[in-house]
């Protein structure tokens, strides 16, 4: 979305994130994608027994990337990084079910 009210830029937000592995629906809590806005690029890899979804979004000083770790049943961890300071995550969330 472009444009806005009073000079405020409207950006897309992630309203839903559905993941499935070999036809099995993965549990994805709202908090995994609630802070993802203006997504630009997403990629998927398999690393050390887990899938890792990388989502990059926004631009300039607001740019970020998030790493969503999951297995065939559930999301296990979320890490959010500021693109300007990628050495350390700004947020790490572990999920327990």
trRosetta pair geometry for C-beta under 8 A, 3 or more apart (Angstrom, degrees):
i j d omega theta_ij theta_ji phi_ij phi_ji
1 10 4.4 -53 113 114 119 113
1 11 6.7 -177 59 -120 90 11
1 12 5.9 135 8 -61 88 73
2 9 7.5 -40 -147 -153 55 84
2 10 6.8 139 -161 60 7 91
3 9 7.8 132 86 -134 8 52
3 10 6.1 -5 79 22 56 113
4 7 6.8 -15 85 114 110 12
4 8 4.2 -123 148 85 140 63
4 9 5.2 -140 -19 -104 142 14
4 10 4.5 166 -86 -27 92 83
5 8 5.9 -7 64 42 61 105
11 37 5.5 77 106 164 122 103
11 38 4.0 -37 178 -70 131 103
11 58 7.4 28 -171 -101 163 75
12 37 7.1 164 94 -165 47 63
12 38 6.0 117 54 -95 71 44
12 39 6.9 -69 95 28 111 77
13 36 7.0 125 -163 94 66 62
13 37 4.7 -32 -105 -112 78 79
13 38 7.7 -15 -80 -29 50 50
14 17 6.0 23 167 -57 125 100
14 33 4.3 -97 109 177 129 113
14 34 8.0 -108 77 -76 95 15
14 36 4.2 12 14 87 129 115
14 37 7.3 -123 2 -81 77 36
14 39 6.0 62 -59 -28 104 130
14 55 7.7 -8 -56 -170 150 158
16 33 7.4 76 -173 87 7 154
17 28 5.0 -124 93 154 99 154
17 32 6.3 -103 57 98 147 115
17 33 4.3 159 -17 -46 129 150
17 68 8.0 -142 162 -113 153 173
18 25 7.5 -53 -164 -141 89 94
18 28 7.0 -153 -107 22 28 143
19 25 7.7 111 84 -162 54 52
19 26 4.1 -33 93 49 103 127
19 28 5.7 116 16 -56 105 128
19 53 7.3 -112 -100 -42 134 148
19 70 6.3 68 119 90 159 166
19 75 7.7 105 39 -64 147 94
20 23 6.1 -4 163 -140 123 10
20 24 6.0 160 -162 74 80 37
20 25 5.2 -40 -101 -96 93 45
20 26 6.2 -166 -95 -4 32 85
21 24 5.3 -26 66 59 74 96
21 26 6.1 69 -6 -54 98 112
21 51 6.9 -158 -92 -22 126 148
21 70 7.9 -167 -40 121 129 108
21 71 7.6 -80 9 151 165 42
21 72 4.1 -119 82 -121 139 75
22 72 6.7 -16 34 -133 105 122
24 72 5.2 49 75 173 140 95
24 73 7.0 -45 144 -87 130 52
26 70 5.4 54 -171 170 145 140
26 71 7.7 164 -125 79 113 43
26 72 6.9 -126 -88 -176 96 27
26 73 6.5 105 -126 132 68 12
26 74 6.1 165 -168 -91 77 21
26 75 6.7 93 155 -43 112 70
27 73 6.7 2 9 151 99 64
27 74 4.2 -11 50 -113 106 84
27 75 6.6 -114 94 11 70 78
27 97 6.9 82 83 -93 159 146
28 32 5.4 -93 -174 45 83 149
28 33 7.1 28 160 -12 118 113
28 70 7.7 -31 -89 -97 85 148
28 75 5.4 80 -114 -25 59 126
29 32 5.3 118 69 -17 72 97
29 75 6.5 -114 15 54 84 130
29 95 6.2 -177 0 -119 134 135
30 33 7.0 -85 -165 51 40 80
30 34 5.4 52 152 -54 80 112
31 34 5.5 -39 -121 13 34 123
31 35 7.9 18 -169 -8 58 97
31 78 7.5 -156 120 20 88 159
31 93 6.7 -132 129 168 123 168
32 68 5.9 65 -169 -122 115 121
32 75 5.4 -30 -89 160 145 175
32 78 5.4 -166 -126 -79 72 138
32 93 8.0 -147 -93 81 61 136
33 36 4.9 -52 -158 23 65 122
35 66 7.9 138 86 -79 99 142
35 80 6.8 -21 97 -99 136 154
36 39 5.9 23 164 -66 109 105
36 55 5.8 -3 -135 120 135 147
36 57 6.0 136 -165 -11 77 158
36 66 6.1 -85 -90 9 106 149
37 57 6.1 144 80 151 44 143
37 58 6.4 48 90 -62 86 101
38 57 4.8 129 88 -178 70 100
38 58 4.6 93 76 -78 128 56
38 59 7.4 -90 138 -8 142 77
38 62 7.9 60 48 116 141 123
39 42 6.6 10 177 -50 125 102
39 55 5.5 -51 -130 -173 114 108
39 56 7.3 105 -155 77 66 42
39 57 4.5 -58 -99 -91 42 111
40 56 5.3 -53 59 101 99 89
40 57 5.5 158 0 -110 83 44
40 58 7.7 -110 -22 18 113 24
40 59 7.7 89 -55 -62 145 87
41 54 7.9 -8 114 113 91 94
41 55 7.5 165 89 -153 52 42
41 56 4.5 7 56 47 94 112
42 53 6.6 -7 -169 -176 103 93
42 54 6.7 162 -153 86 51 56
42 55 4.9 -8 -104 -103 89 72
42 56 7.5 -162 -73 20 44 69
43 53 7.6 165 83 -155 40 50
43 54 4.9 -6 57 56 87 105
44 51 6.4 -12 -167 -173 99 103
44 52 7.1 155 -153 81 51 51
44 53 5.4 -17 -101 -103 81 68
44 54 7.5 -165 -76 19 32 74
45 51 7.5 157 85 -157 37 58
45 52 5.2 -16 64 59 85 99
45 54 7.5 22 8 -9 101 109
46 50 7.4 174 -154 90 59 33
46 51 5.7 -37 -101 -101 68 61
46 52 7.5 166 -98 14 18 80
47 50 6.1 -27 71 66 72 79
47 51 7.9 104 23 -129 72 17
47 52 5.3 2 22 -8 119 126
49 71 7.6 -11 148 -104 81 105
50 69 4.9 14 155 -167 143 96
50 70 6.6 135 -169 62 94 24
50 71 5.9 -72 -119 -72 75 74
50 76 6.8 -91 -128 37 135 134
51 69 7.3 149 79 -155 52 47
51 70 5.3 -28 64 69 101 78
51 71 7.1 152 14 -98 89 28
52 67 5.7 -17 -166 -165 104 98
52 68 7.1 146 -158 71 50 49
52 69 5.6 -16 -101 -98 76 68
53 67 7.4 148 75 -157 49 45
53 68 4.2 -15 59 58 101 106
53 70 7.2 11 -2 15 106 112
54 65 6.0 2 -173 179 93 114
54 66 7.2 162 -152 81 47 48
54 67 5.6 -14 -100 -101 73 70
54 68 7.9 -164 -71 20 28 74
55 65 6.6 166 85 -156 45 63
55 66 4.8 -7 57 54 96 97
55 68 7.1 35 -3 -9 107 110
56 63 7.4 6 -176 -172 89 96
56 64 7.3 -179 -148 94 52 47
56 65 4.5 -23 -98 -101 74 94
56 83 7.5 66 -148 -83 100 122
57 63 7.0 -180 95 -144 43 59
57 64 5.8 -10 60 60 84 85
57 65 7.5 147 15 -94 65 47
57 66 7.8 4 10 0 109 100
58 62 4.1 -99 166 112 144 97
58 63 4.7 -160 91 -95 90 46
58 64 6.0 50 34 13 119 82
59 62 6.8 29 61 62 36 90
59 63 5.4 22 -125 -70 19 104
60 63 6.2 149 54 -23 30 97
61 84 6.8 0 -133 -35 58 141
63 82 7.4 93 86 -168 62 60
63 83 3.9 -26 110 16 107 138
63 84 7.3 117 63 -30 97 79
64 80 6.1 -5 -178 -173 128 91
64 81 6.3 152 -161 81 74 51
64 82 5.8 -51 -103 -108 78 40
64 83 6.0 -132 -90 -27 20 85
64 90 7.8 -67 -130 21 115 134
65 80 7.8 171 90 -151 37 51
65 81 5.3 -10 60 59 79 103
65 83 6.2 89 -13 -81 92 85
65 86 7.5 19 37 -116 117 106
66 78 6.5 -13 -172 -168 108 92
66 79 6.8 160 -157 84 58 50
66 80 4.9 -19 -104 -102 88 71
66 81 7.4 179 -84 20 38 71
67 77 7.9 -2 109 111 92 95
67 78 7.2 158 82 -156 56 44
67 79 4.5 -1 53 56 102 100
67 81 7.6 41 -7 -7 98 108
68 75 6.0 -52 -175 -136 98 116
68 77 7.8 167 -156 89 38 55
68 78 5.6 -6 -107 -107 67 79
69 75 7.0 108 79 -163 51 68
69 76 5.1 -59 106 63 100 94
69 77 4.2 13 45 55 121 94
69 78 7.4 -146 21 -68 77 36
69 79 7.8 48 -16 -2 104 97
70 74 6.4 -139 -146 114 91 31
70 75 4.5 -49 -91 -102 105 53
70 76 6.1 160 -105 4 41 80
71 74 6.6 11 51 49 86 58
71 76 6.4 52 -8 -30 93 122
74 95 6.7 -139 151 109 114 130
74 97 5.8 -102 -131 -24 170 146
75 78 6.9 23 165 -53 125 93
75 95 5.5 65 99 25 83 155
76 94 7.1 -19 163 -152 64 70
76 95 5.8 -141 -143 52 24 96
77 92 7.0 -17 -168 -169 103 83
77 93 6.8 157 -156 85 53 55
77 94 5.5 -19 -103 -106 83 60
77 95 6.8 -145 -68 10 35 84
78 91 7.3 -12 113 116 95 103
78 92 7.4 162 85 -154 56 38
78 93 4.5 1 53 54 100 104
78 95 7.6 66 -9 -31 94 106
79 89 4.3 -91 -167 -109 97 148
79 91 7.0 167 -150 89 41 62
79 92 5.3 -2 -104 -105 80 74
79 93 7.9 -164 -70 25 41 66
80 89 6.1 101 63 -166 43 97
80 90 5.3 -54 100 59 92 96
80 91 4.2 18 42 49 109 105
81 85 7.3 -144 -175 89 85 66
81 86 5.2 54 166 -127 138 62
81 88 7.7 156 -123 95 93 32
81 89 5.2 -80 -77 -113 77 61
81 90 6.3 145 -119 0 28 86
82 85 4.8 32 76 42 108 89
82 86 7.4 -127 82 -68 54 51
82 90 5.6 79 -24 -43 90 127
83 86 6.3 2 -150 -63 35 100
85 88 6.7 -29 145 46 103 80
85 90 7.9 95 80 -61 113 94
89 92 5.2 96 93 -58 144 87
